Amino acid sequence: MTAMDTEILVDVWQRLLADPRTSWVLFEHGTCVVLTAPEGELAEQATEILKKFGPAHAGSSAGDFGVIDPEDVEGWVVTGHHNDVLTYVGPDEPQDQSQISVGLFGRSKRHRDGTALHVVHVEDRRGPADPA
């Protein structure tokens, strides 16, 4: 398994997270941390979330996953035990494209991102502060 092309991943996540107010951070193997309350340095905030919720531990909630088949993008989004940590799995990645294989593949990518913690893109969509 190699890291996916960063440009491809950024394009995929920009299409999946089309809300212009949603800030997010992308990691090397396709894991995206959506920041519902972005503050300060976004890469640091996302890294702390992924450090805690990225590594998979079989037999615990950290080993759980779900598979989403998005309409607008080829491939899948694999969810985990934190609602804002999502991993993209491309259509050509797992040889077996069953839900369980895609989910295990995505979970392994999330685990790699959660242990390496290598940020490749920050999408800062915070607007100017609303006047009080």
PyMOL commands that set and color helices and strands:
alter all, ss='L'
color gray80, all
select helices_A, chain A and resi 6-16+42-53+61-63+99-116
alter helices_A, ss='H'
color red, helices_A
select strands_A, chain A and resi 23-27+31-35+66-68+76-79+85-89+119-123
alter strands_A, ss='S'
color yellow, strands_A
deselect
rebuild
show_as cartoon
